[in-house]
Amino acid sequence: MKRNTFKIMLYLKRQKLKAQGEVPIYMRVTVRGERAEICLQRFVLPDHWIQQTGRTKARSLQANLLNEYLQQCENRVYEVQKELEHIGRDVTAAAIKARYNGADPDKRFLLQEFDAYLARKSELVGKEITHATIQKYRMCLSHLKEYVKQELHEKDVAMSSVTFEMIDGFDHFLKTDKNQQQNTTVKTMRTLKSFIRYAEDNEWINRNPFGKYRGKLKPVDRGFLTMEEVNAILKHSFKMARLQQVADVFVFCCFTGLAYSDVKELTPAHLVRSDDGSWMITKKRRKTHSQLSIPLLATAQQLVEKYKKHPCRKENRVFPVVTNQKMNAYLQEVGDLCGINKEISSHLARHTFATTIALSHEVPIEVVSKLLGHSTIAMTQHYARMNTTRIKMEMAKLDHLLQGDPTTDQKPLQALLVDFHLN
């Protein structure tokens, strides 16, 4: 194709006059006599327009930005022309317009590709990822579809048109229209970011639009129960079987650090007797697939014994664990009956194990990290807190040292070795 058969001209559509007196700017691409018009979504006063240069003559920051944008539009058309030549496509005015607007059939589209990506991910459930992970992707895609339809007024958008502005707009949409809190929004955006990274690796986009996105999680203290509160639940006799069972499962998790998903799938085969006669939980974490080896403390062993003849054993389960939603609802009732004025959830047991059961009784954080199945100490530090009892104990040691007595009475795990008698 010869150069002189390719022309670009910027002009005004004066018949589309706006109320403010401005008119839209169009770009006409001519290839071998064939024309295609592209609306540039910009407006200018006719008196400020210079047709010979295809620019505004106004002198202001806004006018300068407009002229820069118009130059970028022209540059993009030349880039599209080269792209079509490079892939061996016929360079026509229609093809240039289509590729410029992201409607080229060779292009990928955001929602369409995200949907296909989700389908591929779903095939890995139970192998590499969990059902909960897929649910996060589905929710993200659902919100993204709403955003594209409601805010962008489109059925889908080309991958090439996914910009930081769109990413930032989606973030705002989640916080306002979907009423998501900061951390929920950040997690949703991270889910989208993983797909965008996948698209970038496949060269569907030239630049990752998340480059300037700075979504940060806010620190959240989920709290923990004190030893007195754990004992209050342990020693309380609940009249309703459902509450007693939920309370027992919760306390078991407080003394083992198991997450809800792990205690739910706990089977008798996961309970292994060591050479010294002690019992251990040996299984892989459902979430990370890391290997767990958790020695059972006396209280945990008693709870296992309590349910040995329960019907749940016929289903090859150690405990009768209800759904997480029901468990959290029942735990609120448990807390009320035990006089605990805290929001109790199944995950609170894991924090209680790390803080109250282990660290407060001088179990090294490296050991706690292994018991929780964490890959790094940094992950465990999120669970680690100093409660009042531990602070008093450490200050008492310091006082002895300051008084010239280097010996202190060290009794790690003393409170944990006490046998709790179940009602």
Residue pairs with C-beta under 8 A, 6 or more apart in sequence:
1 31
1 32
1 85
1 91
5 31
5 32
5 33
6 29
6 30
6 31
6 81
6 91
7 28
7 29
7 30
8 27
8 28
8 29
8 30
8 74
8 77
8 78
9 27
9 28
9 30
9 54
10 25
10 26
10 27
10 28
10 40
10 54
10 55
10 70
10 73
10 74
11 25
11 26
11 28
11 51
11 54
12 23
12 24
12 25
12 26
12 44
12 46
12 49
12 51
13 23
13 24
13 26
14 23
14 46
16 23
16 24
17 23
18 24
18 43
21 45
21 46
22 43
22 44
22 45
23 43
23 44
23 45
23 46
24 39
24 40
24 41
24 42
24 43
25 40
25 42
25 43
25 44
25 70
26 37
26 38
26 39
26 40
27 37
27 38
27 40
27 73
27 74
27 77
28 35
28 36
28 37
28 38
29 35
29 36
29 37
29 38
29 77
29 93
29 96
29 97
30 93
31 91
31 92
31 93
31 96
32 92
34 92
34 93
34 94
35 93
36 93
36 94
36 96
36 97
37 97
38 73
38 97
38 100
38 101
40 69
40 70
40 73
42 66
42 69
42 70
44 56
44 58
44 66
45 58
48 56
48 57
48 58
48 63
49 55
49 56
49 57
50 56
50 57
54 70
55 67
55 70
56 63
56 66
56 67
57 63
76 100
77 96
77 100
80 96
80 99
80 100
81 91
81 96
83 99
84 90
84 91
84 95
84 96
84 99
85 91
87 106
89 95
89 106
95 104
98 104
98 105
99 106
99 107
101 158
102 157
102 158
102 159
102 160
102 161
103 158
104 158
107 158
107 159
107 160
108 158
108 159
108 199
108 204
109 156
109 157
109 158
109 159
110 144
110 148
110 156
110 157
110 158
110 159
110 162
111 141
111 144
111 145
111 148
111 155
111 156
111 157
112 156
113 159
113 195
113 199
113 204
114 141
114 144
114 195
115 141
117 195
117 198
118 134
118 137
118 138
118 141
121 129
121 133
121 134
121 137
122 134
125 131
125 133
125 134
130 261
130 286
130 287
136 187
136 188
136 191
137 191
137 195
139 188
140 188
140 191
140 192
143 170
143 173
143 174
143 178
143 188
144 170
144 192
146 173
146 177
146 178
147 169
147 170
147 173
147 177
148 154
148 155
148 156
148 157
149 155
150 173
150 177
151 169
151 173
152 166
157 166
159 199
159 204
159 205
160 205
160 206
162 196
162 205
162 209
163 209
164 209
164 210
164 211
164 212
164 213
166 209
167 189
167 192
167 209
167 210
167 213
168 213
170 189
170 192
171 185
171 189
171 213
171 215
174 180
174 184
174 185
174 188
174 189
175 182
175 185
180 188
182 217
182 218
183 217
183 218
183 220
185 215
186 215
186 216
186 217
187 217
189 210
189 213
189 215
190 215
193 210
193 213
196 205
196 208
196 209
196 210
197 208
197 210
199 205
200 207
200 208
221 385
222 345
222 347
222 348
222 351
223 342
223 343
223 348
223 351
224 348
224 351
224 352
224 354
224 355
224 356
224 385
224 387
225 233
225 254
225 340
225 342
225 344
225 348
225 352
225 356
226 356
226 387
226 389
227 356
227 360
227 389
227 415
229 338
229 340
229 342
230 251
230 254
230 352
230 356
230 357
231 420
232 338
232 339
232 340
233 247
233 250
233 251
233 334
233 338
233 340
234 247
234 251
234 299
234 420
234 422
235 420
235 423
236 247
236 334
236 337
236 338
236 423
237 244
237 423
238 244
238 247
238 334
238 337
242 322
242 330
243 330
243 333
243 334
243 337
245 319
245 320
245 322
246 322
246 327
246 330
246 331
246 334
247 331
247 334
248 303
248 306
248 307
248 319
249 263
249 319
249 320
249 321
249 327
250 327
250 331
250 334
250 344
250 346
250 349
251 299
251 303
251 349
252 258
252 263
252 300
252 303
252 304
252 319
253 259
253 260
253 263
253 346
253 349
253 350
253 353
254 349
254 352
254 353
254 356
254 357
255 296
255 297
255 299
255 300
255 303
255 353
255 357
256 263
256 281
256 294
256 296
256 297
256 300
256 353
257 294
257 349
257 350
257 353
257 354
257 357
257 358
257 368
257 371
257 372
258 266
258 281
258 292
258 294
258 349
258 350
259 285
259 286
259 287
259 346
259 347
259 350
260 321
260 324
260 327
260 346
260 347
261 286
261 287
262 283
262 285
262 286
262 292
263 318
263 319
263 321
264 317
264 321
264 324
265 286
265 317
266 281
266 283
266 317
266 318
266 319
267 316
267 317
267 318
268 313
268 316
268 318
270 281
270 282
270 283
270 318
271 279
271 280
271 281
271 282
271 296
271 304
271 318
272 279
272 280
272 281
272 282
273 279
273 280
274 280
274 295
278 295
278 296
279 295
279 296
279 301
279 304
280 293
280 294
280 295
280 296
281 292
281 293
281 294
281 296
282 291
282 292
282 293
283 291
283 292
284 290
284 291
284 292
285 291
285 292
285 373
288 373
288 375
290 373
290 374
290 375
291 373
292 371
292 373
293 370
294 371
296 304
297 416
298 416
298 417
298 418
298 419
298 420
299 419
299 420
302 419
302 420
302 421
302 422
303 319
303 422
304 318
306 422
307 313
307 318
307 319
307 320
310 319
310 320
311 320
312 318
312 319
312 320
321 327
322 330
324 346
327 346
328 344
328 345
328 346
331 344
331 345
331 346
331 348
332 343
332 344
334 340
334 344
335 341
335 342
335 343
335 344
342 348
350 372
350 383
351 383
353 371
353 372
354 368
354 372
354 380
354 383
354 384
355 383
355 384
355 385
355 387
356 387
357 416
358 367
358 368
358 371
359 365
359 368
359 384
359 385
359 386
359 390
360 387
360 389
360 390
361 412
361 413
361 414
361 415
361 416
362 410
362 412
362 413
363 412
363 413
365 377
365 380
365 381
365 384
366 377
368 380
368 383
368 384
369 376
369 377
369 379
369 380
372 379
372 380
372 383
374 380
386 394
396 408
397 408
400 406
400 407
400 408
401 408
